[in-house]
């Protein structure tokens, strides 16, 4: 199975390196600056005190001249249009695209371009950052990857991906309920992003305030009500995990979007993660005032960055 990873950033670089370590036929489609970095230093991942460094094949736009069996898409949601154009030459008759983006809005765009049957669902539970020197730093205890056909069938491409990932150190598995998995990840992420970005603090800092717990509870309830209205209420295990993450008074956790704000990122995935969820709630007549407040605040941030 020939695999093309778009970019060699925090998530794509991490999973791509794990695939390469296991002997998979994996290449990276990167920009010239990253290509030069990979040529000079290799692909470097620091995980739990261990550093792994590998020389990996890197391609530039225009150098893809044949289809790949699977394409791993890990871009930011706002970069999706340019990402699609970059990978299009690598998508053939039997290729599948595995996006690891948050939310669901990206499927409309990918399905329209490549066909719904070629676009898998994917969920990653991992915390990684890309350092200025090109090192990918894995900071979470987990590196869980779920993937599956959105029809709920175990298709040959999904089976093939399962076999490839089974040889890696990654906690990866094929899922027959990937749409439910996608909703559960989205619900957790949207609630956490709304809470920490709106109140500009970690979960522990928010819960230490007089009304932080009440604000967090309202946010979580709004998100879960929207998911339930679309037939995807989080299952008990997902509820328990989210409650542990978002209800720990000692937690230093903050959503990656909050970390982006702290680092002065020029743009945030506000529309994809929170705006689209609000719209889906309105389709069912659901109000989400706390989510709306967080979304308005994030829109102000994005507008300032674009100014």
TIBA-946911 format. One record per residue (C-alpha): residue in one letter; x, y, z. Coordinates in steps of 0.1 Angstrom, whole numbers, padded with zeros to 4 digits, always signed. Example, Ala and Ser with C-alpha at 12.3 -4.5 7.8 and 13.67 -1.06 7.14 Angstrom:
// residues 2
A+0123-0045+0078;S+0137-0011+0071;
END
This chain:
// residues 307
X+0000+0000+0000;X+0015+0033-0011;X+0006+0062+0012;X+0010+0099+0007;X+0009+0122+0037;X+0001+0158+0029;X+0026+0178+0049;X+0050+0167+0076;X+0035+0188+0104;X+0026+0179+0139;X+0000+0152+0132;X+0009+0141+0097;X+0046+0139+0105;X+0040+0119+0136;X+0018+0092+0121;X+0038+0093+0089;X+0070+0086+0108;X+0054+0057+0127;X+0043+0042+0094;X+0078+0046+0079;X+0094+0030+0110;X+0072+0000+0104;X+0084-0003+0068;X+0054+0012+0051;X+0058+0028+0017;X+0051+0063+0027;X+0059+0097+0011;X+0053+0133+0022;X+0040+0161+0000;X+0055+0192+0014;X+0064+0228+0007;X+0099+0238-0003;X+0110+0250+0031;X+0099+0218+0049;X+0115+0198+0021;X+0148+0215+0027;X+0144+0209+0065;X+0137+0172+0059;X+0166+0169+0035;X+0190+0184+0061;X+0177+0169+0094;X+0153+0141+0085;X+0119+0137+0100;X+0123+0140+0138;X+0097+0130+0165;X+0103+0134+0202;X+0079+0112+0222;X+0081+0105+0259;X+0118+0113+0262;X+0128+0093+0231;X+0138+0109+0198;X+0133+0092+0165;X+0149+0105+0133;X+0144+0091+0098;X+0151+0101+0062;X+0118+0100+0043;X+0108+0106+0007;X+0095+0142+0002;X+0077+0155-0028;X+0069+0190-0039;X+0037+0202-0057;X+0040+0192-0093;X+0062+0161-0086;X+0033+0137-0080;X+0029+0118-0113;X+0011+0087-0102;X-0018+0077-0079;X-0013+0066-0043;X-0035+0040-0026;X-0042+0062+0005;X-0037+0099+0012;X-0035+0111+0048;X-0049+0147+0051;X-0040+0165+0083;X-0042+0202+0073;X-0061+0230+0091;X-0097+0233+0080;X-0091+0268+0065;X-0063+0253+0043;X-0086+0226+0028;X-0091+0242-0006;X-0054+0244-0013;X-0048+0210+0002;X-0073+0194-0022;X-0056+0209-0052;X-0022+0196-0039;X-0034+0160-0035;X-0057+0158-0065;X-0029+0145-0089;X-0023+0116-0064;X-0060+0105-0063;X-0066+0076-0087;X-0095+0052-0094;X-0089+0031-0063;X-0074+0057-0040;X-0089+0066-0007;X-0085+0099+0012;X-0083+0098+0050;X-0088+0133+0065;X-0079+0138+0102;X-0097+0171+0105;X-0121+0180+0133;X-0158+0184+0128;X-0178+0173+0097;X-0179+0202+0073;X-0148+0191+0054;X-0167+0160+0041;X-0190+0181+0019;X-0160+0196+0001;X-0140+0164-0002;X-0170+0144-0013;X-0178+0169-0040;X-0143+0167-0054;X-0134+0130-0050;X-0167+0112-0044;X-0181+0101-0010;X-0170+0065-0016;X-0133+0075-0017;X-0134+0097+0015;X-0130+0078+0048;X-0137+0091+0082;X-0108+0096+0106;X-0104+0106+0142;X-0071+0112+0160;X-0067+0116+0197;X-0032+0130+0201;X-0014+0161+0212;X+0016+0171+0191;X+0034+0204+0183;X+0058+0213+0155;X+0088+0232+0169;X+0105+0259+0149;X+0135+0236+0142;X+0111+0210+0126;X+0110+0186+0155;X+0075+0171+0162;X+0069+0169+0199;X+0044+0143+0211;X+0030+0156+0245;X+0000+0134+0252;X+0000+0099+0267;X-0020+0086+0237;X-0017+0084+0200;X-0050+0069+0191;X-0062+0067+0155;X-0097+0056+0144;X-0106+0052+0107;X-0134+0037+0087;X-0157+0038+0058;X-0186+0061+0066;X-0211+0035+0052;X-0202+0014+0083;X-0189-0014+0061;X-0154-0030+0065;X-0141-0022+0030;X-0109-0035+0014;X-0091-0002+0017;X-0100+0000+0054;X-0088-0035+0060;X-0055-0027+0041;X-0050+0004+0063;X-0057-0016+0093;X-0030-0041+0084;X-0005-0013+0077;X-0011+0004+0111;X-0011-0029+0129;X+0026-0031+0123;X+0032+0003+0139;X+0034+0015+0175;X+0003+0036+0170;X-0029+0026+0188;X-0050+0024+0156;X-0081+0005+0147;X-0107+0003+0120;X-0141+0014+0132;X-0175+0004+0119;X-0190+0034+0136;X-0167+0061+0124;X-0195+0088+0121;X-0204+0083+0157;X-0167+0085+0166;X-0164+0118+0146;X-0193+0133+0165;X-0179+0123+0199;X-0145+0138+0191;X-0162+0169+0178;X-0184+0173+0209;X-0155+0170+0232;X-0133+0194+0212;X-0160+0220+0206;X-0169+0221+0243;X-0133+0223+0254;X-0124+0250+0228;X-0155+0271+0237;X-0147+0269+0274;X-0110+0276+0273;X-0110+0301+0244;X-0140+0321+0258;X-0126+0323+0293;X-0089+0324+0282;X-0077+0298+0306;X-0070+0261+0313;X-0098+0239+0325;X-0084+0241+0360;X-0083+0279+0359;X-0118+0281+0346;X-0132+0257+0373;X-0114+0277+0400;X-0136+0308+0393;X-0169+0315+0410;X-0191+0307+0379;X-0166+0287+0357;X-0182+0253+0365;X-0216+0266+0356;X-0204+0280+0323;X-0186+0248+0315;X-0217+0227+0323;X-0239+0249+0300;X-0214+0246+0272;X-0211+0209+0274;X-0249+0205+0276;X-0254+0227+0245;X-0229+0206+0225;X-0244+0173+0236;X-0279+0184+0228;X-0269+0193+0192;X-0252+0159+0188;X-0282+0141+0201;X-0305+0160+0178;X-0285+0147+0149;X-0288+0111+0162;X-0253+0110+0176;X-0255+0115+0213;X-0221+0107+0229;X-0220+0071+0242;X-0213+0065+0280;X-0176+0060+0275;X-0172+0092+0255;X-0193+0111+0281;X-0171+0098+0309;X-0139+0106+0291;X-0151+0142+0283;X-0162+0147+0319;X-0128+0137+0332;X-0111+0160+0308;X-0134+0190+0312;X-0143+0185+0349;X-0109+0182+0366;X-0102+0211+0389;X-0065+0203+0388;X-0064+0201+0350;X-0039+0222+0330;X-0056+0212+0297;X-0066+0237+0272;X-0079+0232+0236;X-0053+0234+0208;X-0073+0265+0196;X-0065+0282+0229;X-0029+0274+0225;X-0030+0289+0190;X-0044+0321+0206;X-0016+0322+0231;X+0010+0318+0204;X-0006+0345+0183;X-0017+0323+0154;X-0030+0344+0125;X-0061+0323+0121;X-0082+0298+0140;X-0105+0269+0130;X-0135+0287+0146;X-0159+0282+0117;X-0152+0245+0113;X-0152+0236+0150;X-0178+0259+0165;X-0196+0278+0138;X-0208+0248+0119;X-0220+0231+0152;X-0241+0262+0160;X-0257+0260+0125;X-0265+0224+0129;X-0282+0231+0162;X-0303+0258+0146;X-0314+0233+0120;X-0332+0216+0150;X-0343+0248+0167;X-0317+0245+0194;X-0302+0276+0211;X-0266+0276+0221;X-0259+0310+0237;X-0226+0300+0253;X-0213+0285+0221;X-0225+0316+0203;X-0205+0339+0227;X-0174+0318+0222;X-0179+0319+0184;X-0183+0356+0183;X-0151+0361+0203;X-0132+0338+0179;X-0146+0357+0149;X-0132+0389+0164;X-0098+0373+0168;X-0098+0360+0132;X-0110+0394+0119;X-0081+0411+0136;X-0057+0386+0121;X-0070+0393+0086;X-0068+0431+0091;
END
